[in-house]
Amino acid sequence: MENKQTAAPVLLRGIITEMTKCRASYETIFTEEDKQAMERTAVVAALAGLNDIALNLSASTEFTDTVGDLVTLQLNGEEIRAWLWLSVFENGDEVEVVAERAEAGWMGYAIRRCSDGILSVHPHCERGSRALFKFFMKISMLFWSGCALVTMLVVTAMVMFGGAFNQWKMMAEVYLVGGLALEMVALFIAFRVWLRFKKQLPMANRIFATFGWKHPSNVDLPKASKRLRQPEDTWQMGKLIFRYNE
């Protein structure tokens, strides 16, 4: 299957008609030829059996178990196909769609309903590049800081039990050096995990920039969704569907 370079994403707006959706995983959507094309270009990937419509999964061979909603809809008389975390949209909804022109129709990366601001995005594109690194850094720091605290408490208890109270200065130095070492480990691990998502990051940044949001790399949809959560929201809010405003 021959892939052609698509134009930059644009923001489309209109009323959804003729919408269909089904749950689908990476493995069931993309053929081996599609995956090879994705690895070569990291820009577009062909959807098997869908008239050469492409979706940008950016060589996500690490996420073969990812399952999302494969959506097909009509917007202003044109067909849009998109693979999203979760589609809660219906016929008659007025929406904004981040999409790129494909060989036939459009390929969509994100859909936002105008009435309530609910949006869904392409899998693993819910945070901008900087926001994702900050998220992984926070998780890594909390985990390793917890490990360091537990270790310090255990060692302190052992020293106190042994009556070696004259070694506090040495212990303080050990704690300081050990703590710094663990923080470096946390930074390294966060960076390595972030690299696993690096091919999704330009796509996430492009989605947010197309919506016209300031500082796309700093956009954190789960964090914003938690702040904007409404009483009627389901458990999917902040995990599979999102809200965002500036």
C-alpha positions in Angstrom: 0.0 0.0 0.0 1.5 3.3 -1.0 1.4 6.1 1.5 1.4 9.8 0.4 2.5 12.6 2.6 -0.6 14.4 4.0 -1.1 18.1 4.7 -0.9 19.6 8.1 -3.9 18.9 10.4 -6.8 21.3 10.3 -9.8 21.9 12.5 -13.1 20.9 11.0 -16.5 21.8 12.4 -19.9 20.5 11.7 -22.8 18.1 12.6 -22.1 14.4 12.9 -24.2 12.1 10.6 -24.0 8.5 9.6 -21.7 7.6 12.5 -20.6 4.1 13.1 -18.1 2.7 15.7 -16.6 -0.5 16.9 -14.0 -1.5 19.5 -10.7 -2.4 17.8 -7.1 -3.0 18.8 -3.9 -2.1 17.1 -3.3 -5.7 16.0 -6.8 -6.0 14.4 -6.6 -2.6 12.6 -3.1 -2.5 11.2 -1.6 -5.0 8.8 2.1 -5.9 8.8 2.6 -3.7 5.7 0.9 -0.8 7.6 3.2 -1.3 10.6 6.2 -1.2 8.3 5.0 2.0 6.7 4.5 3.5 10.1 8.0 2.6 11.2 9.4 4.2 8.0 7.6 7.4 8.1 6.3 7.9 11.7 3.7 10.1 10.0 0.8 8.0 8.6 -0.4 4.5 8.9 -2.9 2.8 6.6 -6.0 1.2 8.1 -6.5 -2.3 6.8 -9.5 -2.5 4.4 -10.6 1.0 4.9 -10.0 2.5 1.5 -6.5 3.6 2.2 -7.6 6.0 5.0 -4.6 6.5 7.3 -4.2 7.1 11.0 -1.0 8.2 12.7 0.0 5.7 15.2 3.6 6.6 14.8 5.2 3.2 15.0 3.4 2.2 18.2 4.6 -1.4 18.2 5.0 -1.1 22.0 1.2 -0.6 22.3 -0.1 -3.7 20.4 -2.7 -4.4 23.1 -4.2 -0.9 23.0 -7.9 -1.0 22.3 -10.0 2.0 21.2 -13.0 3.0 19.2 -12.7 2.9 15.4 -15.1 5.6 14.3 -16.5 6.5 10.9 -18.7 9.5 10.4 -19.9 12.1 7.9 -19.1 15.8 8.6 -20.3 18.4 6.1 -20.7 15.7 3.5 -17.2 14.3 3.9 -16.1 11.0 5.5 -13.9 11.0 8.5 -12.3 8.0 10.1 -10.6 8.1 13.5 -9.2 5.7 16.1 -10.0 7.2 19.6 -9.7 6.1 23.2 -13.5 6.2 23.5 -16.2 7.7 21.4 -19.2 9.2 23.3 -20.5 11.1 20.3 -23.8 10.7 18.5 -25.4 11.6 15.3 -26.6 15.2 15.5 -23.7 16.4 17.8 -21.9 19.5 16.7 -18.2 18.8 16.9 -14.8 20.0 16.2 -12.4 17.5 14.6 -8.7 17.6 14.3 -8.1 15.9 11.0 -5.8 15.5 8.0 -6.8 15.1 4.4 -6.2 11.5 3.2 -6.4 9.9 -0.2 -10.2 9.6 0.3 -11.9 11.6 3.0 -10.2 12.6 6.2 -8.3 10.9 9.0 -9.2 12.2 12.4 -7.0 12.5 15.5 -9.4 14.1 18.0 -13.1 15.0 18.3 -14.5 17.6 20.7 -18.2 18.1 21.2 -19.1 21.8 21.2 -22.0 21.7 23.6 -20.2 20.4 26.7 -16.5 20.4 25.7 -16.0 16.7 26.0 -13.3 15.4 23.7 -11.6 12.1 22.9 -8.2 11.7 21.3 -6.0 9.2 19.5 -4.7 6.6 22.0 -1.6 7.8 24.0 -2.0 11.4 22.9 -3.7 12.9 26.0 -0.6 14.8 27.2 1.8 17.1 25.4 5.5 16.3 25.4 6.5 18.4 28.5 3.4 17.5 30.4 4.1 13.8 29.8 7.6 14.1 31.1 6.5 15.9 34.2 3.9 13.2 34.8 6.4 10.4 34.6 8.9 12.4 36.6 6.3 12.9 39.4 5.4 9.2 39.5 9.0 8.1 39.5 10.1 10.6 42.2 7.2 9.6 44.4 8.0 5.9 44.1 11.7 6.2 44.6 11.3 8.7 47.4 9.0 6.3 49.1 11.6 3.5 48.7 14.3 5.8 50.2 12.1 6.8 53.1 11.4 3.2 54.0 15.1 2.3 53.7 16.1 5.1 56.0 13.5 4.2 58.6 14.7 0.5 58.6 18.4 1.5 58.8 17.7 4.0 61.6 15.7 1.4 63.5 18.5 -1.1 63.2 21.1 1.4 64.3 19.1 2.5 67.3 18.4 -1.1 68.2 22.2 -1.7 68.1 22.9 1.3 70.2 25.3 2.9 67.7 24.2 6.5 68.4 27.7 7.9 67.7 27.3 7.2 64.0 24.6 9.7 63.2 26.9 12.0 61.2 28.0 9.1 59.0 24.4 8.0 58.6 23.3 11.5 57.6 26.0 11.5 54.9 24.9 8.1 53.7 21.3 9.2 53.6 22.2 12.3 51.6 24.3 10.4 49.1 21.8 7.6 48.8 18.9 10.0 48.4 20.6 11.9 45.6 21.5 8.6 43.9 17.8 7.5 44.1 16.7 10.8 42.7 19.0 10.3 39.8 17.6 6.9 39.2 14.1 8.3 39.3 15.1 10.9 36.7 16.7 8.3 34.5 13.7 5.9 34.7 11.2 8.8 34.0 13.3 9.8 30.9 13.4 6.2 29.6 9.7 5.7 30.0 9.1 9.1 28.3 11.2 8.0 25.4 8.9 5.1 24.9 6.2 7.6 24.0 8.4 10.0 22.0 6.8 9.1 18.6 3.4 9.9 20.0 4.5 13.3 21.4 4.7 15.3 18.2 1.2 14.0 17.3 -0.2 15.1 20.7 1.4 18.5 20.3 -0.1 18.9 16.8 -3.5 18.0 18.0 -3.5 20.6 20.8 -1.9 23.2 18.5 -4.7 22.7 15.9 -7.3 23.3 18.6 -5.6 26.6 19.1 -4.5 26.0 22.7 -1.5 27.9 24.0 1.7 26.0 24.9 0.6 22.6 23.3 3.5 20.7 24.9 2.2 21.6 28.4 -1.3 20.5 27.8 -2.4 17.8 30.3 -5.9 16.5 29.5 -6.2 14.1 32.5 -5.2 16.9 34.9 -7.5 19.5 33.3 -10.3 17.0 33.3 -10.0 16.4 37.0 -10.3 20.1 37.6 -13.3 20.5 35.2 -15.1 17.3 36.3 -18.9 17.6 36.5 -21.2 15.7 38.9 -22.8 13.8 36.0 -19.4 12.6 34.5 -18.7 8.9 34.4 -15.6 7.2 35.5 -14.2 7.5 32.0 -13.7 11.2 32.4 -10.0 12.0 32.7 -9.0 8.5 31.5 -10.7 7.9 28.2 -12.6 11.1 27.6 -11.5 14.6 28.6 -12.3 18.3 29.1 -10.0 21.2 28.6 -10.2 25.0 28.6 -7.8 27.9 29.0 
